[in-house]
Amino acid sequence: MGRILFVGLIFFAFISGVHAQTDSLTYTFGKASNATAATYILTGKITDKTTKEPVEGAGIYIDGVYVGVNSDRFGTYLVNLTPGEHRVAFRQVAKIPVILTVTLYESAVVNLTMDDKSFELDGVVVLSDEPDRNVRNPITGVTKLTTTELRAIPAFLGEADIFKGLQLLPGVSSVGEGTSGINVRGAKTDQNLLLMDEALVLSSNHALGFLSAFNTDVTENFTLYKGNLPATYGGRAGSALDIKMRDGDFEEWSGQVGLGTSNGKLLLEGPLLKEKVSIILGARVSNVNWLLNQARDFDIQNSELNFHDVYGGLSWKIATGHTLEANTLLTGDYFKFSDEFGYDWANRVSSVKYKGILSDNISIDALFTDGNFDNSFFDPEGIDAAQVDNGMRYQQGKLQLTWANENLAFNLGAEGIRYAGKDEQLTPFGPDSSVEADQVGKETGLEIAGFASLEIDLSENTGIVAGIRFSNYRQLGPDSVYQYRENTSISTANITGIEFFGSGPIQTYSGFEPRISLRQNISATSSLKFSYSRLFQYIQSVSNTFGPTPIDLWQLSTTHIPPQQSDSFSLGLFKNTVDNKWEFSVDGFYRVTANQVEYRDFAQIFLNPHIETELVFGDGRAYGAEFLIKKNIGVVTGWLAYTYSRSFFRSTSPFAAESINFGQWFPSNFDKPHEVNFILSKKMYPRGLFNVSVNYATGRPVNAVNAGYVLGGLVVPEYSLRNEYRIPDYFRVDISYTFEKVFSKKGDSLNFSIYNLLGRRNAYSVFWQKDGDSQQLRPYRLAILGSIFPSITYSIEFGGGKDE
């Protein structure tokens, strides 16, 4: 009987969703006799009827035709209409449609509210954008997720994380177990452009990379460009990830408190001036040391881990169509592993952004960013105890102008970033240290770019986005540059002297970066897309590790370190069902890269005044295909993603010291041919959500010891060719269950998560060491997370206008 009732309720929910009543309103503005313009503007704000929050992504249909316009993050919309009567429909997948009959003979403002569709059993909606956007968007390889969708994925230590969510999507993989860095379509981690509301961010991870520094309580959504970057983005050779931060509530004060296995959280938001100025504050602080104390290993018990992040955002609606935003992100980590080693780092990103509508068709955006990154690594004990400090300070400015109508949008702008590397400093650590202080200067650089793009719908079925970006980079003085013998390898043995430069440019690089994307609809629910883009990268992360650790060093292009250049191609087929309930896609890609950076064997990266002697430059290539089946709407939602991806490197220098594997192509550190991700979310009656995720991936390449011999009592290993072998394949299952409104009707949640349900010891790396007293070298597997990780997280909301 219970099963019959349950099925009946689901059927009733389906019928209710299909026959949800549509609001209909009629407006008349002006008189026909006074109409003088060819078009008039209809604008306004869309808000949620219950929460009063802005409704983003509501599609606007004029006389039954989707015009390519959607409400923005503030719920604001703007369309141009010819004089006369029009039927204007506003549609959003989880909302009841609102239909206006508008008779327009002058520009007008219509604010409206949208109500949720009434389901007895609320379905989970995982649309990554507005309906049909994946089919109609001309740019291929675009992935957009909201914070709500992210929380429907089981998370490590119960904390929803942006990078963990991205790693479960096609074309995106992890650099290693437990890390927050991502590799997109075979690209290196530092080839990903990371932005916070378009402000540049250099470091984004916590706790050895297990969590990102972005608190999902203050983020709204994030968009990843995998295939073709819009011309407004540049500076990286792979992809771009733009994280949109949330505005504070303009109507009422509210907040949230949370406590979990890994951290405690606080959120506060509300109006400083009602409907005009709002503020949002979010903070997290770690509480994981009690877990370290439970370990049996003495070194782990004697370790310490602390991290924090604080975000503050201010939004000011200066006037209709004019907004000013200011935000700051502060993050920091401290980690000490017993008496062996440790690190301490801090990151700050502050930005001010203005957005204004200047006329019916013209808008302007202006951005200024100031960023600071400090980084240190220390050896805490003994006569060798020392600390190494480095970092980067930068300022970013960006200005862009947009002209748009119903079928065409033109964007023109410029961007500049000044980088100032902080000197690397070696200092003694503790009273017993015999280390002598040392210092190595770092470079200063200026990157400027101008860009223009055009987006046009040639017809209902054909759309094009074409853009051009011209970038120029200058290494600035004063600085000194090492000179090397001509026609020889760049090595310490071939240094002939040092040339000193005063203020002004030392080395200049520049180039054009064309971008083009084409969409051709095959039918109303399917399309074929093609794209090409060229990108330059003038700054790269240099590290001895595979994962993104705080001891990475950001290195600018110099006389001896040229910028990376990549050319990317993509071709995809996208298909939705008629009601957008299901998505199907296959997207192939191919990318070639010049001047990609690798390392010589046993490279000395830190405190090296001529770091170019430890680097190898060559060609990279990556290719593959991404397959996705996704269910967007219903009680059960989720996706199945499969990625075939290959990534290779080849050193092209004629000199043996700068050649790897005899100049032959070999798999890069991020070459993982096969990856499968399965995500399922099920709404449980009445207020529960069950989630499961399954991840399989080919093991990444590693070097191996082929043999070893004894010389003078020491075991000397003989290594294989670079990346000739692979670590074991990766497999993990996670589950979680979330209860809503457990103790409070105002709003609270209790989450139970199990990360690595099967307790599989997935290998992070494989290394070799001597087996006891014998002279044999044997392989050992290093597993960062080799056991089950359960977690509990509880959060409760306060304030706001929700009913008690």
N, C-alpha and C positions, 0 to 999 in steps of 0.2 A: 504493500500500500504506500509506504514511504517513497519507494522508487517512482511509483506512478505519479504521486503528488509532486515530486522533484521535477520529473519530466514535464508535467503540466505547467509548473511555474516557469520553466525555461521557455516552453511554447508561448505562454502568455507574455513573457518578456519580449520574445521575438515579434509577436503581433503588435505589442505596444510600441516597439521601436519602429516598425514599418508604418504604423498608422498614427505616429505622433502628430499632434495637431500643430499646424504652422500658423504663427502669428502673422497678421496682415494689417498694414497701416497705410493711410492715404494722406499725402501732403501736396500742397500747392504753394509755390513761391513766385511772386511777381505776376505781371500781366503780359499777355502776348503783345499788346500794343507798345510796351516799353522795351521789348527784347531787341538788343542791338548787336550782341556778340554771337560769334559762330558756335562757341561752346561756353558752358558754365561749370563751376566746380561744385560737387557735392562732397562734403567732408563731415567728419564727426568722430565720435569715440564709441567703441563697443565694449560693454562691461558684462560680467557675469551677474545674473539677476540675484543670486543668493550671496555670493562672496564679495561682490562689487569690484572684483579684480579685473584688469584688462583681458580681453579675449584676443589672443594672437592667432594668426593664420586663418581667419575667417575669409573664405573665398567670396568674391563679389561677381555676380552674374547680372548682366544688363540685357533685358529682353530675351532671357534664356540662354545667353552666350557668356561663358567665362572669359573675363577681360584680362586675366593675368595679374590682377591686383588682389592683395590680401592685407588684412589689418596687421599692423606692426606690433612690436613688443609692448607698446603703450595702448594697444587696442584702437589706434587711430587708422582711419582709411581716407583715401582721397581718389576720386574718379572725375573725369571730364565727361559731360553729357551735352548733347545737342539740345536746343530749345524744344520744349514739348513734353509729352507724357512718356514715361518709361516705367517698366517693371524692374525693380532692383531687388535682387535676392541675396541674402547673406547666409552662407552655409558653412558649418563647421561640424566635423564628423560626430562629436559627442553632444552637440547642441541641437535644439529645435530650430529649424530654419526660420528666418524672419524675412518677410516679403513686403516691400514698400511699393506703392503706386505713387510715383513722384511726377508732378507737373512742374517743370522748371523753366522760369524765364529770367532768373537771376541766380547768382551763387548762393548756396545755402548750407547750413549746418544742421545735421540730424544725428543726435546721440540716441543710442538704443541699447537695450539689454537683450541677452540671450539666455535661455533657460536650458538646463540639462534635460536630455531625453529621459523619460520616466521608465525605469526598468525595475521590476520587482527584484531581480538579481542583476546588479550592476555588472555590465560587461567590462572587461579590461580593454582599453584602447591603446594600441602601440603604434599608431601612425607616426612616422618620423617627420611628417610634414603634412600640409593640407592635401585633400583628396586629389589624386591624379598628378601630384607634383612630381613624383618620380618618373612619370611618363612624359609630362609636358615640359619639365625643366630642360633647357638645351644643354646644360653642362652635365657631362657624365661623371660618374665616380663621386657623387656628393652624398654624404650620409649626415643626417640630422637626428639627434635624440634629445628628448626633454629629460629633466630631472625626474619626473614622475615615471617615465619609462625605465630610467636607470635603476630606480629603486625596486623594480620588478625582477632584478637579477640577483641571485645569491652572491653575497660579498664576503671577502676575507675579513675576519673579525667583526662581521656584522655592519661594516661601514661601506655604504654605497660609494663607488669611486669611478670617476670619469674614464680613466685609462683602462680599468678592468672591464668596463662596459664596452669600450671600443675594441678591446682584444677579442671579443666574441663576435665581431662583425666580419664579413668577408673582406679579404685584402689586408687585414690588420693582425699582426702577431706580436707576441711578447718576446723581449730580448732574453728572458730567463724567468724561472720560477720565482714568484713573489715580487718581481720588479714592476714599476709603474711606467717604464719607458715603452714606446711602441715602435715597431717597424712597419711602415706602410708600403706595400707592394715591393718588398725587397730592399727598401732604402734604409740607410743608417739612421740611428735615433736622432742624431743632430741635424739630419736633413729635413726634419719636421719643423715648420714654423709654428710657434705656440703664441697665441694672442689671447688677451683678456679684454674684451670689448675693443679689439683692434690694437691694444697696447702690447708691446713686445714683452714677453716673459722668458728669462733665460733658464731658470731652474724651477722644477715643479714637483719634487718628490719628497716624501717623508720616510723616516724609519727604514733605512737601507733600501728604499725604493718600494716598500710594501704598500704604501698609500701615496696618492698624489696630494699636493698642497692645496687643492681646490675643494672647499667644503660645499657639498651639494645642497646644503640648506640655503646658500646664498647664490647659487647658480640657477639660471633659468633654462638654458639649453646650450647645445654645442654642435657646431657644424664642422665636419671634416671633409676637406677637398682632396680626394685621392688622385683623380685623373687629370683635371685641368684647373689650375688656379685662376681666378679672375685677375685681371691686370692690376687691380688695386693691391694685390698681395705680391710680395717678392722677398728675396734675401735667403731663400732656402731652395735646395735642389730636389726636394721630394714632394712634400705635401704641406697643407696648412690646416691648423685646428684653431677655430675661433670660438672661445668660450664666452657666452653672454651671461652677464651677472644680473641678478634680480633687482628691481627697484623696490624701495620700501613702500608700504601702504600709505596712500594719500588721504585715507578717510579715518582710520582708527588705529590705535596702538595695540600691538599684540606681540607675542613672543613664544619661545619654545625652549625647553630644557631637556637635555638628553644625557644618559649615562650608559656607556657600553663597555665591552671587554677591553677595548683599546684606548678609548678616550671619553672625555666629557665635553658636552657642547652647550652653547648658549646662543640664542637668536633673539634679537629685539628689533622691531620695526614700527614706524608710525609717522604721522605728519608733524613737522615742525610748524608748518603753516598749512592748514587744511586745504586740500585740493590744489596746493601750489608747491609746497616744499616737503619732501619726505626724506627719511633717513633709514638705513638698514645697517645693523651691526651683527656680525657673526664671529664666533670664536670657538676654537677647539684646543684642548690641551690633553696630552697623553697621560695614561695611567696604566702602563704595561709593565712597570718594574716589578710589581707583585707577581706577575707571571714568570719573570726571569728568576725570581727567588724560589719558585717551586721546582726549578730544574734540578736534576741530580748532578749534573756536571758543575764542578766548582768554578770553572772559568765563567760559565753563564751566570751562576749565582753572583759572581763578583763583577758582573757587567752592569751598565747603566744606560738607559735609553729615554730621552725626553724630546718631545717635539711640540710645536704649537703653530697655529696660524690664526690671524685676525684679519677680518675684512670689514671695511667701512665704506658705505656708498651714500652719496647725497644727490638727490634729483630735484631740480628746480624748473617748474614750468613758467618760464619768464613771461610768455604771452602765447596766444593761440599759434601753434605751429613752431614755437621756439622753445627749446629745452637746453639746460646746462646740467651736465653730470660730472661729479668728482668722486673718485674712489681710490682706495689704497689697500693693497694686500701686503701683509707682513707675515713672513714664515721663518721658521728656524728649527734646527735640529742639534742635539748633542748626543753623541754615542761613544761609549768607552767599553771595549771588550777586554775584561779582566785587566791585567797589567801589560797587555800586548800592544794595542793601538787604539786610536779613537779619532773622531772628527767633530768639528763644530762649525756650523755655517748659518748664515742668515741672508734673507732675500727681501727686498722691498720693491714694489712696483706702485707708483702713484701716477694718476692721469686725470686730465680735465678734458671734457669733450663737449662741444657745442653742436647742436643740430637745429637747422632752421629752414622753414619754407619761405622763400623770398617772393614767389609769385605763384600763379596757377600751375606752372610747369617746372619751376626751378627750385632746387633745394641745395643746401650747403652743409658740409660736415667739416669740423676742425678738431684736431686732437693734439695734445701735448702730453708727453710721458717722460717721467724721470725714474730711472731704475738703478738699483745698487745691489750688487751680489758680492758677499764676503764668504770666504771659504778657507778652512784650515784642516790640516791633518797632523796628528801628533803621535809620537812614540813616548809613553809616559814614564818608563822605568830604565834605570841603569845609566852607564856612562854615555850611551848613544841616545839618550832621551832628547828629543828635539821636536819642534813644531814648524810646519811649512804653511805659510799664508799666501793666498792669492785672491783675485777677484776681478770684477769688471763694473765700471760705472758707465751709464749711457743716458742720452737724451734723444727723444724721438718727436718729430713734428710731422703732421700730416694734414693736408687740406684737399678737399675734393668737392666738385660741383657737379650736380646731376640735373639734366633736363629730360623730362619724360612726358609722354602722353599714353594713350591706350595701347598703342602697338609698337612704340619705339622708346628706348631709353639711351641717353648718351652721358657718359661719365668722363670727367677730365680732372686730373689732380697731380699732386706732387708730394713726395715724402723724403725726409732726411733723418739719418740716425748717426750720431757721433758716439763712437766707442772709445773708452779710455781704460785700457788694461791696467790693473794695479800690479805694482812690482811684486814678484815672488820674494818672500823673505824667509830665511832659515834662522831660527833662534833656539838657544838651549832651553830645555824643558826640565825644570827642577834643579835643586841644588847640587846633585851628583853628576850632572851632565858635563861632559868635556867637549861638546860640540861647539865649534866656532860659528859665530853669526855670519851669514852670507846674504847677498841680495842680487837678484837678476831683474833688470828692467823689462817692461812689457810695452807693447806698441799702442799707438793711438791711430784711429782710422775714421774716415768720414764716408758714409754711403748715402748718395742722393739718387733720386729716381723721379722721372715724370711718367705718367701713364694716361692712357685714353682707351675707352672701350665703347662698343656699340652693341646693344641688344635689340633685335628687331624680329617681329613676326611677319614673315613674307606672306603667309597665309595662315589659315586655321591649323594646317598640318605641318607647316615648316617654320622653324625658328633658328636664328643664328645669333651667337655671341662672338664678336671679334674684338680683340684688344691688342695693344702694343705697349710695352714698357721699356724705357731706356734707363739703365742703371749705370752709375759711375761710382767707383770706389777709389779713395786715395789714402795711402799710408802716409801719415803726417809726422813731421819732425817736431822737436829735435830727437834724433835717435842715431844709433850706429848700426852699420850693416857689415857683416863679415863678407870678405872677398875670397873667392876660390879660384884655383887654377882652371884655365879654360880647357875644354875637352876632357875633363876628368869628372869623377863622381863627386858629389857634394858630401865631403867627409872631413873630419877633424884633421886628417893627415894632409889634406889639400888646401888648408887655410893659408892664404898669402898675406892677409892683413885685415884691417878694419877701416871702413870709410865713415866719417862723421858727417851728419847732415844737420843743418840748423832748422829753423821754423819753415814751414811750407811743405809741399808734396815731396815724398821720397819715391813712391811708385804709384802708378795709376793704372787701373783696369776699368773697362767699360764694355757695354754691348747692348744690342737690341734683344728684347724678349717677346716675340710674337706669341699670341694665344688665339685659338679659334675653336669653337664648338658648333656642331650642327645637329639639329633634331629634325627627324622626318617621321611624322606619324604614319603608321601603317593602317591603323584603324582608330576608332575613338578611344580605345583602351590599350593600345600598344604603340611603341615607337622604336626607331633605330637611331642611335646617337654615335657621333664620331668627334674626337677632339685631338688637338695637338698643342703642345706648349713647350717653350724654352725657358729655362730658369738659370740664374746665376746665384752662387753662394760665396760670400766674402768672409764668413766667419765659421769656424768649425770647432767642435769639441774634441780635444785630444785626451786620451785616457789609455791606461794599460788594461782596463777591464771591459767586459762586454756590456754590462748593465750601466744605467745612468746613476753613478755614485757622486756624492758631493766633492770628491777629490778630482773630478774632471777639470780640465783646464780649457777655457775658451781662448782660441788662438785666431788672431786676425790674419788676413792675407798680407804677405810681405813681398819683397823683391824675390825671395826664393820659395815662397809658398803661394802658388797661383790660385785663383778662385775656381771652384767647381762649376761645371756647366752640364746641364742635363737637357735632353730632348725626350719628351714623353708622347706616346700615341695611345689612344684608347678607342675601342669599338664595342658597343653594347646593345643588347636587345632587352627591352623592358615591357612587361605585360601586367596589367591589372585585370581583375574581374570587374564586371559592370558596376557592382556596388562598392568597389575598392576594398572588399573584405580580404582578398588575397593579392599578394604581389609575387611576381616571378621575374627573375632577371638573370642574364649572363653577360659579363663584362670582361673583355680581354684587354690586356695592356702590354706595352713594350717600352722600355726606357733605356737609353744609353747615356753614360756619364763620363765626362773627361775631367782629369785632374782630381780624381777621387783619392782620398788619403788612406794609406795603410802604414804599418809600422815595421821597422827592421827588427830582426831577432834581438831579444833582450834590450829593448829600447830604453834609454834613460830620458824620461819625459820631463820631470820636474827639476827646477833649478838648473836648466840647461840654456845658456845664452845663445846657442846656435842650434835650436831645436830642429831645424830643417835637416840636420845630419842624421836624425833618428827616424825620418819619415820617408815613405815611398809613395810616389804619385803614379797613377795609371788610369786605366779605363774600367768602367763598370757597366754591366748590362743586367737588366732584370726583365722577365716576361712571365706571363701566366694568365689565368682566367679565374673569375669569381662567379659562383653560382649561389643564388639565394631563393628560397621559398619562404614566404612570410605570411602569417595570418594576423591581420590587424585588429579585427573587431570580434567580440564575443566573450563568452564566459571563459573559454580556453583560447589563449593567444600564444604567439611565439614565432620562432623561425629556425630553419635549418640552413646552414651556410657551409659551403665547401670552397676552399681556395687551393688552386694549384699555382705555386709561385716558385720561380728560380731566380737566384741572384749570384752573379759571378764577378770576379775581379781579375785584371791582368796588368802586371807592371810592364811598362814599355821601354824602360831605360836600357841602353846598350851596355851599361856598366853592371858588373856582377853584384856589387855592393847594393845597388838599387833595384835588383831583380829578385822576384819571389817565384819559386817553382819554375825556374828557368824561362821566365817570361810567358808561361802557358796560362790559359784560363783556369781558375780554380774557384770552388764555391766560397762565397763570402761568409763571414761569421753569422749572417742572418738568413742563410739559404735554408728554408724549411719547405720542401716540395709540397707536402700535403698537410692540410689542416681542416678539421671538421668541428663545427660548433652547433649544438642543439640547445635551444632555449624554450622552455615551456612555462607558462604562467596560467594558473587556474583560480578563478574567483570562487571562494568557498563561502557557502551561506552560513550566517548572514553577513559577517564583517571580516572574513579572513582571505588571505591570498597565499597560495602555495606556489613555489617556484623551484625549478630544477634546471641545472645547466650541465652539459656534458661537453668536454673539450678533448680532442685528440690532435696531436701534431707530430710530424717527423722530428727526430732529434737534430739539433744543430751541429754543424761541423766543428771538429777539434783537431789539434795536433796529437800525435801519439809517439811513444817511444818504441822504435822497431827493435832496438838492441842496446846493449850496454857493455862497456869493458872497463877493466880496472887499470888505473894509471897512478902509480905512486900511492897506492892504498885508497884512492878515491874512485868511486863509481862514476864514470863518464857516460851519460846517456847519448844515444844516437837517435835523433828525432826523425819523424816521417816528414814528407812534404807538407806544406801548410794546408791545414784543413782537409787532410786525406781521409780521416775517419769521422764517425759521428757518435754522439752520445745516444743512449737508448731513447726510443720514442716516448712521447709524453702523453699521459692519459689522466684525466681528473673528472670527478663528479662532485657537484655541490648542490645542496638543497637549503631551502629556507621556508619559514612560515611566519607571516605577519598577521597579528590581531589588531584591528582598529577599534577605538573607543572601548578599551578594556575596563577602565575604572572611571573615566570621565566622559560625559556626553559632549563636553566642549571640544575634545579632540586629544586623544593620546594613542600610542601604538606600542606594541611589544613584539620584537622580532627575535626569532630563534634561527640561527644559521649554523650549518655544518660545512666547512670548507674542506675539500679533499675527503669526502665521505668514505672512500675505500682505503684511506691511509696509505696510498701508494707513495713510495720513495722515488719520486721523479727526480732525475739527475739534473742539477744545475750545471755541473761540469764533471769531467773525469781527469784525475791527475795521477802522476806516478811517484812512488817513493820506495825506498829500500825496505825489503821485507825482513825485519828483525836483524839478526846478526849475519844474515846471508848477504851475498853480493847481488841478489836478484832485485830488479825493479818491477814492482807489480802495480797494476792500475787500481785506483780507488774511486768510488763514486761519491761525489759531494751532493747531498740533498739538502736544500735550504728549508723546505717545508715537507718533511718526510713522515708526517703523522696527521691524524685527524685534528682539525681546529674548530671546536664548537664555540659559539659566542651567543650572548644575550644582550640586546640593546633595548632600552626603554626611553621613550620621549613623551613629553606632555606639553600641550599648547596652553597659553593663557592670554587673556585680553581678547580684543577683537569683538566682532558682532555676532558670533555664533550663539545659538540658543543653548541655555544651560540644560 
